[in-house]
Amino acid sequence: MRSNTNESRRQDEKVSSPSTGDQSTIAEPVREGDRPPATPTPSPCTNPTEEPISVVGIGLHLPRQRQRPRGTVERFGTRPENWRGLYYVYVVENGVEKRVQRRPVLGPTASMSKRAAEDKLFEIIDRELALPPELPRKVTFRSIWERYRSLKSGIWSRANEGPVQSMFKKHVLPAIGDWELAELTPDPLQRLLNQIASRGYRKSMVQHIRTYVRAALEYAVDEGLLGRNPARKLEFPKTTKSRARFYSLEEVRAFLAVSTGRENLVFRILLFCGLRPAELLALRIEDVEAGRLRIDEAVKEKEKGQNRIGETKTESSDAWVSVPPDLARDLHAWVAKHPHKDDPKAFLFPTESGTAYRVGNFLKRVMKPIAKTAGIADFDFRAMRSTASTLFQVHGTVKENQGQMRHADPATTLRYYVKVIPENQHKAVADFERSVMQKGGKRRSKAEPGGLLMKG
C-alpha cells in the first residue's frame, strides 16, 4: 500500500516539474530588451523638479474645532470645600486668537451635588458661547467684585458681609471700580491702601480691604480673566495704632455700685466669665449649671427669625466657663424668679416679648446709660472683654486665662486681650529694685546724690 502511494507521488512530480531544458531557460537572466513593458505606477510626484509632500505638522494648519466644550468639575479648597469647573474657549485679543482656560467656582460641596455642579457648569458654558468670540472681553473691577461677592454670599455670614460691602462701597469701588482688569497694576492698588491708611483708619480695616481685593483678583485669575494677580505683593502701609482700652478696677467698682438687678448680673457675667455679648444674650435657662455656664449659641445681629440664634464665633468657643460662688448663687436666684422658669429653652435675659435682645440695642439702651452714670463715657463690649482678661491675669495663670476666655491658643489671649496694668507694673518694678538693692535691711548702694556731678 505504501509503495503504490510513493509511485503516485513520483508521477505527480513528473507532471508538475518542467523539463530540463525548461529549467535552464528559467535560470537565465532576462535581458533588458526582452523584458515586457511594466505598467506605470501612480506617483505623487510626476514632475522630477517637485519635492515630495511632507505630512509632518499638517495638523497645525487645520481649523480649530468650534464645537461646544464639554468641561469637567472638580473639588478644591478645604474650609469650605467647593466645586470648580474647568473648560477652554477661544477669544480674540488684539487680532490674535488665544485659547483661554476658564475655572469658575460653582458652589460648596456641602449643599451641591456633583450633578448640580455639572448642570451649573453647562449653563456657564452656554452663556460663554453666546458672547461674540471676535470681541475682546472688557471686565472692570466692579463687575468682578460683584461676581465674587455673589459667589461668597452663601458662605459669608450677614454680620461679615455687611461691613465688607460697606467698606468697598465707600473706599474701594469709587477709586478703582471702573478700572479694567487688564489696566490694573500694583501701583493704583498700593496708592489706594496708602490713602485709606493716611485718613486715620484702623489697621484692621486696611487689612480687610487688602485681603478682599486680593481675593477678588485671585478669583479673576481663576476665571481666566487675568494672567496674574496685581495685588499679590501689596505692602501694608503704616496705620494709627488702635487704643488698647480696658476699665480700671475703680471704674469696675463704680459700675457695680450704680447698677442693680439684671444689669448688675449681666456686668458680672461679662467681667468674671469673659463672655462675648452675642453669647451672653443667647444664654438659656438650661445653660445655668452648678458652678458653670454652658456656651454653645450666639445671637446673629444681622439675621431675622429663627436664624437669629446660631453658632458661636469659633469651635473653641463652645465650652463651659467657671462661675464664682456669689455670682452662681445670684444666677440661680434669678432663674427661680424667671417668668418662664419651667421652660429650659427660655432665654435667660429676654425682651418683653420673650425673644433675644440684639447686641446693639442692649448696649445702647441698657448698658451705656448706666456706664455714663458711673463715669464711663466710652463703654463697649470689646473693652469689657479685654477688662475681664486683663484683671484675671493677677489671679490666674495664662493657661487658666485662656480657658476662661475660650481661646484656641494662649498667644491670642496674650496678644489681643491681656493688657498691662500700670499699678501692678509700677509695684513689680519697685519690688524688683527692693530685692536687688537691699540685703539684711541695709542698702547696698554706695552712690551719693552728688556722685553724678562732674568735678571742676
Contacts in CASP RR format, 6 or more apart in sequence:
PFRMAT RR
TARGET T0000
AUTHOR 0000-0000-0000
METHOD contacts of the structure
MODEL  1
MRSNTNESRRQDEKVSSPSTGDQSTIAEPVREGDRPPATPTPSPCTNPTE
EPISVVGIGLHLPRQRQRPRGTVERFGTRPENWRGLYYVYVVENGVEKRV
QRRPVLGPTASMSKRAAEDKLFEIIDRELALPPELPRKVTFRSIWERYRS
LKSGIWSRANEGPVQSMFKKHVLPAIGDWELAELTPDPLQRLLNQIASRG
YRKSMVQHIRTYVRAALEYAVDEGLLGRNPARKLEFPKTTKSRARFYSLE
EVRAFLAVSTGRENLVFRILLFCGLRPAELLALRIEDVEAGRLRIDEAVK
EKEKGQNRIGETKTESSDAWVSVPPDLARDLHAWVAKHPHKDDPKAFLFP
TESGTAYRVGNFLKRVMKPIAKTAGIADFDFRAMRSTASTLFQVHGTVKE
NQGQMRHADPATTLRYYVKVIPENQHKAVADFERSVMQKGGKRRSKAEPG
GLLMKG
18 26 0 8 1.000
44 52 0 8 1.000
44 53 0 8 1.000
45 51 0 8 1.000
45 52 0 8 1.000
64 90 0 8 1.000
64 97 0 8 1.000
66 90 0 8 1.000
68 125 0 8 1.000
68 129 0 8 1.000
69 87 0 8 1.000
69 88 0 8 1.000
69 89 0 8 1.000
69 125 0 8 1.000
70 87 0 8 1.000
71 85 0 8 1.000
71 86 0 8 1.000
71 87 0 8 1.000
71 121 0 8 1.000
71 125 0 8 1.000
72 85 0 8 1.000
72 86 0 8 1.000
72 87 0 8 1.000
73 83 0 8 1.000
73 84 0 8 1.000
73 85 0 8 1.000
73 86 0 8 1.000
73 106 0 8 1.000
73 114 0 8 1.000
73 117 0 8 1.000
73 118 0 8 1.000
73 121 0 8 1.000
74 83 0 8 1.000
74 84 0 8 1.000
74 85 0 8 1.000
74 86 0 8 1.000
75 81 0 8 1.000
75 82 0 8 1.000
75 83 0 8 1.000
75 84 0 8 1.000
75 109 0 8 1.000
76 82 0 8 1.000
76 84 0 8 1.000
80 108 0 8 1.000
80 109 0 8 1.000
80 110 0 8 1.000
80 155 0 8 1.000
81 108 0 8 1.000
81 109 0 8 1.000
81 110 0 8 1.000
82 105 0 8 1.000
82 106 0 8 1.000
82 107 0 8 1.000
82 108 0 8 1.000
82 109 0 8 1.000
83 105 0 8 1.000
83 106 0 8 1.000
83 107 0 8 1.000
83 108 0 8 1.000
83 109 0 8 1.000
83 112 0 8 1.000
83 114 0 8 1.000
83 117 0 8 1.000
84 103 0 8 1.000
84 104 0 8 1.000
84 105 0 8 1.000
84 106 0 8 1.000
84 222 0 8 1.000
85 102 0 8 1.000
85 103 0 8 1.000
85 104 0 8 1.000
85 105 0 8 1.000
85 106 0 8 1.000
85 117 0 8 1.000
85 121 0 8 1.000
86 101 0 8 1.000
86 102 0 8 1.000
86 103 0 8 1.000
87 101 0 8 1.000
87 102 0 8 1.000
87 121 0 8 1.000
87 125 0 8 1.000
87 128 0 8 1.000
88 99 0 8 1.000
88 100 0 8 1.000
88 101 0 8 1.000
88 102 0 8 1.000
89 99 0 8 1.000
89 100 0 8 1.000
89 102 0 8 1.000
89 128 0 8 1.000
89 129 0 8 1.000
89 133 0 8 1.000
90 97 0 8 1.000
90 98 0 8 1.000
90 99 0 8 1.000
90 100 0 8 1.000
90 133 0 8 1.000
91 97 0 8 1.000
91 98 0 8 1.000
91 100 0 8 1.000
91 133 0 8 1.000
91 136 0 8 1.000
91 137 0 8 1.000
92 98 0 8 1.000
92 133 0 8 1.000
92 134 0 8 1.000
92 135 0 8 1.000
92 136 0 8 1.000
93 136 0 8 1.000
94 136 0 8 1.000
100 224 0 8 1.000
101 224 0 8 1.000
102 124 0 8 1.000
102 128 0 8 1.000
102 223 0 8 1.000
102 224 0 8 1.000
103 222 0 8 1.000
103 223 0 8 1.000
103 224 0 8 1.000
104 121 0 8 1.000
104 124 0 8 1.000
104 222 0 8 1.000
104 223 0 8 1.000
105 151 0 8 1.000
105 219 0 8 1.000
105 222 0 8 1.000
106 112 0 8 1.000
106 117 0 8 1.000
106 120 0 8 1.000
106 121 0 8 1.000
107 117 0 8 1.000
107 120 0 8 1.000
107 151 0 8 1.000
108 154 0 8 1.000
108 155 0 8 1.000
112 120 0 8 1.000
131 137 0 8 1.000
137 225 0 8 1.000
138 180 0 8 1.000
138 182 0 8 1.000
139 180 0 8 1.000
139 181 0 8 1.000
139 220 0 8 1.000
139 225 0 8 1.000
140 177 0 8 1.000
140 178 0 8 1.000
140 179 0 8 1.000
140 180 0 8 1.000
140 181 0 8 1.000
141 173 0 8 1.000
141 176 0 8 1.000
141 177 0 8 1.000
141 178 0 8 1.000
141 179 0 8 1.000
141 180 0 8 1.000
141 181 0 8 1.000
141 184 0 8 1.000
141 216 0 8 1.000
141 217 0 8 1.000
142 173 0 8 1.000
142 177 0 8 1.000
142 178 0 8 1.000
144 181 0 8 1.000
144 216 0 8 1.000
144 217 0 8 1.000
144 219 0 8 1.000
144 220 0 8 1.000
144 223 0 8 1.000
144 225 0 8 1.000
145 168 0 8 1.000
145 172 0 8 1.000
145 173 0 8 1.000
145 177 0 8 1.000
145 216 0 8 1.000
147 219 0 8 1.000
148 215 0 8 1.000
148 216 0 8 1.000
148 219 0 8 1.000
149 161 0 8 1.000
149 164 0 8 1.000
149 165 0 8 1.000
151 219 0 8 1.000
152 161 0 8 1.000
153 161 0 8 1.000
156 164 0 8 1.000
157 300 0 8 1.000
157 302 0 8 1.000
158 300 0 8 1.000
158 301 0 8 1.000
158 302 0 8 1.000
158 303 0 8 1.000
159 300 0 8 1.000
159 301 0 8 1.000
159 302 0 8 1.000
161 302 0 8 1.000
162 302 0 8 1.000
163 208 0 8 1.000
164 208 0 8 1.000
164 212 0 8 1.000
167 205 0 8 1.000
167 208 0 8 1.000
167 209 0 8 1.000
167 212 0 8 1.000
168 209 0 8 1.000
168 212 0 8 1.000
171 192 0 8 1.000
171 196 0 8 1.000
171 209 0 8 1.000
172 192 0 8 1.000
172 209 0 8 1.000
172 213 0 8 1.000
175 188 0 8 1.000
175 192 0 8 1.000
175 195 0 8 1.000
176 184 0 8 1.000
176 188 0 8 1.000
176 189 0 8 1.000
176 192 0 8 1.000
179 188 0 8 1.000
181 217 0 8 1.000
181 220 0 8 1.000
181 225 0 8 1.000
181 226 0 8 1.000
182 226 0 8 1.000
184 217 0 8 1.000
184 230 0 8 1.000
185 230 0 8 1.000
186 230 0 8 1.000
186 231 0 8 1.000
186 233 0 8 1.000
186 234 0 8 1.000
189 213 0 8 1.000
189 230 0 8 1.000
189 231 0 8 1.000
189 234 0 8 1.000
190 234 0 8 1.000
190 235 0 8 1.000
192 209 0 8 1.000
192 213 0 8 1.000
193 206 0 8 1.000
193 209 0 8 1.000
193 210 0 8 1.000
193 234 0 8 1.000
193 236 0 8 1.000
193 237 0 8 1.000
194 237 0 8 1.000
196 205 0 8 1.000
196 206 0 8 1.000
196 209 0 8 1.000
197 206 0 8 1.000
197 237 0 8 1.000
197 238 0 8 1.000
197 239 0 8 1.000
198 237 0 8 1.000
200 239 0 8 1.000
200 240 0 8 1.000
201 239 0 8 1.000
201 240 0 8 1.000
202 239 0 8 1.000
202 240 0 8 1.000
202 242 0 8 1.000
203 239 0 8 1.000
203 240 0 8 1.000
203 241 0 8 1.000
203 242 0 8 1.000
204 242 0 8 1.000
206 236 0 8 1.000
206 237 0 8 1.000
206 239 0 8 1.000
207 236 0 8 1.000
210 231 0 8 1.000
210 234 0 8 1.000
210 236 0 8 1.000
213 231 0 8 1.000
213 234 0 8 1.000
214 229 0 8 1.000
214 231 0 8 1.000
214 232 0 8 1.000
214 234 0 8 1.000
217 226 0 8 1.000
217 229 0 8 1.000
217 230 0 8 1.000
217 231 0 8 1.000
218 229 0 8 1.000
220 226 0 8 1.000
220 229 0 8 1.000
221 227 0 8 1.000
221 228 0 8 1.000
221 229 0 8 1.000
244 386 0 8 1.000
244 419 0 8 1.000
245 378 0 8 1.000
245 383 0 8 1.000
245 386 0 8 1.000
246 383 0 8 1.000
246 386 0 8 1.000
246 387 0 8 1.000
246 390 0 8 1.000
246 391 0 8 1.000
246 419 0 8 1.000
247 255 0 8 1.000
247 376 0 8 1.000
247 383 0 8 1.000
247 384 0 8 1.000
247 387 0 8 1.000
249 391 0 8 1.000
251 374 0 8 1.000
251 375 0 8 1.000
251 376 0 8 1.000
252 271 0 8 1.000
252 387 0 8 1.000
252 391 0 8 1.000
254 374 0 8 1.000
254 375 0 8 1.000
254 376 0 8 1.000
255 267 0 8 1.000
255 370 0 8 1.000
255 371 0 8 1.000
255 374 0 8 1.000
255 376 0 8 1.000
256 264 0 8 1.000
256 267 0 8 1.000
256 268 0 8 1.000
257 374 0 8 1.000
258 370 0 8 1.000
258 373 0 8 1.000
258 374 0 8 1.000
259 267 0 8 1.000
259 370 0 8 1.000
259 374 0 8 1.000
262 334 0 8 1.000
262 349 0 8 1.000
263 366 0 8 1.000
263 367 0 8 1.000
263 370 0 8 1.000
265 327 0 8 1.000
265 330 0 8 1.000
265 331 0 8 1.000
265 334 0 8 1.000
266 280 0 8 1.000
266 349 0 8 1.000
266 366 0 8 1.000
266 367 0 8 1.000
267 367 0 8 1.000
268 327 0 8 1.000
268 330 0 8 1.000
269 275 0 8 1.000
269 280 0 8 1.000
269 293 0 8 1.000
269 327 0 8 1.000
270 277 0 8 1.000
270 280 0 8 1.000
270 381 0 8 1.000
270 384 0 8 1.000
270 385 0 8 1.000
270 388 0 8 1.000
271 384 0 8 1.000
271 387 0 8 1.000
271 388 0 8 1.000
271 391 0 8 1.000
272 323 0 8 1.000
272 324 0 8 1.000
272 327 0 8 1.000
272 388 0 8 1.000
273 293 0 8 1.000
273 321 0 8 1.000
273 322 0 8 1.000
273 323 0 8 1.000
273 327 0 8 1.000
273 388 0 8 1.000
273 404 0 8 1.000
274 321 0 8 1.000
274 385 0 8 1.000
274 388 0 8 1.000
274 389 0 8 1.000
274 404 0 8 1.000
274 405 0 8 1.000
275 293 0 8 1.000
275 295 0 8 1.000
275 321 0 8 1.000
275 385 0 8 1.000
276 298 0 8 1.000
276 312 0 8 1.000
276 313 0 8 1.000
276 317 0 8 1.000
276 381 0 8 1.000
276 385 0 8 1.000
277 299 0 8 1.000
277 359 0 8 1.000
277 362 0 8 1.000
277 363 0 8 1.000
277 381 0 8 1.000
278 298 0 8 1.000
278 299 0 8 1.000
278 300 0 8 1.000
278 301 0 8 1.000
278 313 0 8 1.000
278 359 0 8 1.000
279 295 0 8 1.000
279 297 0 8 1.000
279 298 0 8 1.000
279 312 0 8 1.000
279 317 0 8 1.000
280 349 0 8 1.000
281 299 0 8 1.000
281 347 0 8 1.000
281 349 0 8 1.000
281 356 0 8 1.000
281 357 0 8 1.000
281 358 0 8 1.000
281 359 0 8 1.000
281 362 0 8 1.000
282 297 0 8 1.000
282 298 0 8 1.000
282 299 0 8 1.000
282 309 0 8 1.000
282 310 0 8 1.000
282 347 0 8 1.000
282 356 0 8 1.000
283 293 0 8 1.000
283 295 0 8 1.000
283 347 0 8 1.000
283 348 0 8 1.000
283 349 0 8 1.000
284 297 0 8 1.000
284 344 0 8 1.000
284 345 0 8 1.000
284 346 0 8 1.000
284 347 0 8 1.000
284 348 0 8 1.000
285 335 0 8 1.000
285 338 0 8 1.000
285 340 0 8 1.000
285 341 0 8 1.000
285 343 0 8 1.000
285 344 0 8 1.000
285 345 0 8 1.000
285 346 0 8 1.000
285 347 0 8 1.000
285 348 0 8 1.000
286 294 0 8 1.000
286 344 0 8 1.000
286 345 0 8 1.000
287 293 0 8 1.000
287 294 0 8 1.000
287 295 0 8 1.000
287 296 0 8 1.000
287 348 0 8 1.000
288 331 0 8 1.000
288 332 0 8 1.000
288 335 0 8 1.000
288 348 0 8 1.000
289 320 0 8 1.000
290 328 0 8 1.000
291 322 0 8 1.000
291 323 0 8 1.000
291 325 0 8 1.000
291 328 0 8 1.000
292 320 0 8 1.000
292 321 0 8 1.000
292 322 0 8 1.000
292 323 0 8 1.000
293 320 0 8 1.000
293 321 0 8 1.000
293 323 0 8 1.000
294 320 0 8 1.000
295 312 0 8 1.000
295 317 0 8 1.000
295 318 0 8 1.000
295 319 0 8 1.000
295 320 0 8 1.000
295 321 0 8 1.000
295 406 0 8 1.000
296 312 0 8 1.000
296 318 0 8 1.000
297 309 0 8 1.000
297 310 0 8 1.000
297 311 0 8 1.000
297 312 0 8 1.000
298 309 0 8 1.000
298 310 0 8 1.000
298 311 0 8 1.000
298 312 0 8 1.000
298 313 0 8 1.000
298 317 0 8 1.000
299 308 0 8 1.000
299 309 0 8 1.000
299 310 0 8 1.000
299 356 0 8 1.000
299 357 0 8 1.000
299 358 0 8 1.000
299 359 0 8 1.000
300 307 0 8 1.000
300 308 0 8 1.000
300 309 0 8 1.000
300 310 0 8 1.000
301 358 0 8 1.000
301 359 0 8 1.000
301 360 0 8 1.000
303 310 0 8 1.000
308 355 0 8 1.000
308 356 0 8 1.000
309 356 0 8 1.000
311 318 0 8 1.000
312 318 0 8 1.000
314 406 0 8 1.000
314 408 0 8 1.000
315 408 0 8 1.000
316 406 0 8 1.000
316 407 0 8 1.000
316 408 0 8 1.000
317 406 0 8 1.000
319 403 0 8 1.000
319 406 0 8 1.000
321 403 0 8 1.000
321 404 0 8 1.000
321 406 0 8 1.000
322 404 0 8 1.000
323 331 0 8 1.000
334 348 0 8 1.000
335 341 0 8 1.000
335 348 0 8 1.000
338 346 0 8 1.000
338 348 0 8 1.000
340 346 0 8 1.000
340 350 0 8 1.000
340 354 0 8 1.000
346 354 0 8 1.000
347 354 0 8 1.000
347 355 0 8 1.000
347 356 0 8 1.000
349 357 0 8 1.000
350 356 0 8 1.000
350 357 0 8 1.000
351 357 0 8 1.000
357 366 0 8 1.000
359 381 0 8 1.000
363 379 0 8 1.000
363 380 0 8 1.000
363 381 0 8 1.000
367 379 0 8 1.000
368 379 0 8 1.000
371 377 0 8 1.000
371 379 0 8 1.000
372 379 0 8 1.000
385 405 0 8 1.000
385 417 0 8 1.000
386 416 0 8 1.000
386 417 0 8 1.000
386 418 0 8 1.000
386 419 0 8 1.000
388 404 0 8 1.000
388 405 0 8 1.000
389 401 0 8 1.000
389 405 0 8 1.000
389 413 0 8 1.000
389 417 0 8 1.000
389 418 0 8 1.000
390 417 0 8 1.000
390 418 0 8 1.000
390 419 0 8 1.000
390 421 0 8 1.000
391 421 0 8 1.000
392 400 0 8 1.000
392 401 0 8 1.000
392 404 0 8 1.000
393 401 0 8 1.000
393 418 0 8 1.000
393 421 0 8 1.000
394 421 0 8 1.000
394 424 0 8 1.000
398 410 0 8 1.000
398 413 0 8 1.000
398 414 0 8 1.000
398 418 0 8 1.000
399 410 0 8 1.000
401 410 0 8 1.000
401 413 0 8 1.000
401 418 0 8 1.000
402 409 0 8 1.000
402 410 0 8 1.000
402 412 0 8 1.000
402 413 0 8 1.000
405 413 0 8 1.000
405 417 0 8 1.000
407 413 0 8 1.000
407 417 0 8 1.000
436 444 0 8 1.000
437 443 0 8 1.000
437 444 0 8 1.000
437 445 0 8 1.000
438 444 0 8 1.000
END
